[in-house]
Amino acid sequence: MSPCSCQTTIVVVWVNVATGADCLLKIFRVLYRPCIDLIWYENESRIPQKDELNILKSLPPHPNIIPFDRVVLKDQESRVIGFTTKYIPGGTLANSKIPFRFEWLQQLTQVVDFLNLELGIMHQDIAPRNLLIDPCTHKIVLFDFDRAASGKKRLYEGRDDVTSVVFTLYELVTNDTSFSGIIHSGIIHSDRHIGMVQSISEWIVNRELDSDVSRFRNFLSEWVATRRSDGDMERYLNAPHRFTWPDLPTAPDYNVPFEMGTTWDGKPN
């Protein structure tokens, strides 16, 4: 196999034939030169989505976390090629036309505390685009755990969930995406710190809120102060219910048949 240039995933709406319910199907893909193909990985231990799958399937039921559905296998070889989660059609908070409720901020901080301090899981990608609104329960639902860390493994600088909650609330209230990351603003996550937005005296409200913005900011500040107290990282690393999973077994050696080509003048390529 030739080296892959990048890896990505495809997410589509799928129907669970066993239950008839809609779900989201997330398929692992890698981009090879010169085409894209669905394949397995030569070294599956390097698949970041493997961690996402293990985390999601191990999470206990929670009203603010996307429910895991099942693993998707490749029929002939029983290789894992993806997984499914419950499909929630309510849209995400990236839609600035959705009014933001104070209770949703409370739910967000509660689920972050649960993940960080009870399970030792750091989501690392909390943002409006990853917060669904369940039209049945009218609660927020956190999804997309492809950057999630368990303990120190895959823990990235500047992506801690407390920092992300602060910038998420700022973006939700102001609709200002200038701190949302390098794609939008040139500011990388490792350069962000919460003082960038908490020090702004007045957040310009560009979204409908169900309470005065001061109520949101006061609650946020109190929560951040509690989480930033001494020992926050130690509490995360020593979470009482942190789960682990075994490493994948070493894959057997195998050879892929191939034939060398030639250039336009007949020389071996």
Disulfide bonds with the S-S distance in Angstrom:
none
